[in-house]
Amino acid sequence: MNMTHWGGTQWGWTQPAFFVLLALVGMERLLELRISKRNQKRLAGNGVRKVSEPHFRWMVTLHTGVLIAAGAEVWLLRRPFLIWLAVPMTVFFLIATATRLWVIRTMSGHWNVEVMDSTQLGVVTGGPYRWVRHPNYDAVVLELFSLPMIHTSWITAIVASLANLWILKSRLAVEDEALLSSAVYRSAMGSKPRFIPRFF
């Protein structure tokens, strides 16, 4: 049954398609965790320590919760599919996903979902790290807002974005303290901005 609401489709193929998208993102997260565990084991074998981070569990909860909440909001509150909103949000989501994959590929064996002080094994300065110190967080900020908004789950988008800012503040404090304690890292990356490139 198809119904229109605010110029969009409320029921029909868009709901199941959105649920499939959320499931695919969930599968991607599980794959990322698997890659992270593999890299973490290898890094630990090379003497790299894991930095204590009390807020990590909240980060995991947020990334899991946003998938569940976005789907629930669409289902329970009958959020419409607005093509004029879905198209740009899908583009933003694809940019965020591409950036995340670029980061993972660039970081290679250094990449981890937890903070690992791997500067003793070298500093990654290629890929998106040519311009900013934390390109992955750019992608996360963009993704957490754009993914729910593809199907107008605006409550999830706003709450997830605000929660992410709180978590990110703690994560950056821990990560920057670990990274900037290395003279090699400071020399290679210290002058670069955190998030927004300085092209001029």
N, C-alpha and C positions, 0 to 999 in steps of 0.2 A: 504494500500500500504506500503510495507516494503522497506526501502532503507538502505544501509550501509554507514557509514561515520566514518573514523578513527577506523574501527573495531567494530563499535557499531551500534545500530538500531536507525535511526533518526525518523521514523514514525512507527506506529504499536501500540501494547498494552502498551508500556512503557510510552508514554505520558499520556494517561488517567489514568494509574496506579499512576503516579507521582502526577497528579492533585488530585486524590482521597487521596493520602497521605497528601498533603498540606491541604486539606479540613479537614481531621481527626485531624491534628495538630491544625488547627484553632478551631475546636470543643473542643479540649483538653484545649486550652487557655481560652475559654469561661467558661469551667467548673472550671478551676483554679481561674478565677476571681470571680466566684460564691462562691467557698470555701473561698477565701480571704475576700470577703465582710461579710460572715457569721462569720468568725473568728474575723474580725475587729470590728464588732458590739459587740461580746462577750467580747473582750479585752477592748473596750471602757467602757463597763458596769462595768468592774473591775478596772476602773481608769487608764487604760493604755493610754498614749497620742500618737498621730500620729506625727511623726517628719516631719517637713516641708522639702520638697525635690523638688526644682524647675525643675530638669531634669526628673522627673518621666514621664511626658507626652511624652518626647522624647523616653523613654524606651518602652512605649506602642506603639508609632508610629513605632519604629524599628521592634518590634516583629510582628506587623501587616503587615508592609511593606515588610518584607523579604518573607512572604508567597505569597504576590501578585507579587513581583518582580521576585521571582524564577520561578513561573508559566509563567509570561509574557516573561521572557528570553528564556525559553524552547520553547514557542509557536512562538514568533516573530523572534527569531534568530536561530530557528531550532537546538537547542543544541542536540548533539547525546547522546545516552545511551551507555556508555562504561562499559562493564561488569567488566573489571579489576579495574575500578575506583569506580563503583557503589557498589561492594561488600564490600570493606573496609569502604567506607563512610556510608553504611547502618549499618555496625557493630558499627561504632563510634556514629551514631545517636541513635541506640538502647541503647548503654551504657549511653549516655547523658540522654535519656528519663528515663531509669531505675534509674539513679542517682537522677533526679528531683523527681520522685515518692518516692524514698527512703527518700529524704529530707522532702517532704510533710508529709509522714507518721511519720517520726521521730519527726518533729516539732509539729505535731498534731495541737492543738488549738493555738499555738504560730505562726504558719506559716502565712505569709502575703506577698502579692506582694509589699506592701508599707512598709516603715520603721516604725515599732511600737516598742517603748521602753518597752518591756514586761519583762525585767529582774527582776522586782519586784515580778513577779509570778514564778520565778525560771529560771534556765539556763539549756538549753538542751545540754547535753554532750554525748549522745549516738549516735548510727548509724554512719554516716560519720563524725559527729562532734567529734568523738573520735580522729580524726587525723588532721582535718583542721577546720578553723573558717568559711569559706565560700564555702562549697562544691557545693552549688547551682550555683554559678558563674562559677565554673569549667564546670558544665553541660551546662550552657548557651553558653559559649565560644565554646565548642565542637559542640553543636547543630547548632549554627548559621552558622558555616562553613560547617559541614558535610551534613546538610539537602539539601541545594541548589546543592551541589556537587554530590549528588546521580544521578542527571541528567545533570551534567556538567554545571550548572549555575554558572560559575566561577566569573563573574562580581558581581553578587549578593552576593556570598560568601565572596569576598574580601571587598566590600563596607560595608556589614553588620558587618563583623568582626572588621573593623577599626572604624566604628561608635560605636560599642559596647564598644570598649576600651575607647573611649572618654566619653561615658555615665557612664561606670563602674567606671572610676576614680572619678567622682562626687558622684556617689552612695556610694562608699566605704568610701569617706571622711565623708559623712553624717552619714552613718551607724556605722562606727567605733567610731566616736565621741560620738554617743549616747550609744553604748554598753560599750565602755571602760571607760565611766564615772561611771559605776557601779563597786564597789569594788568586789562584788560577781562574776560578769562576768570576771573581770581581773584575779581573783584567779583561776577560773575554766578554762578559755580559753585564757588568755593573753599570755601564753608562746607557744601556738600552732601557726603554720604557717597559712597564709591566704588561700593558694591554694594547695601547693604541700606538701604532707605528708613527715614527716621525719621518715622513718621506721628504720633507723640505727643511 
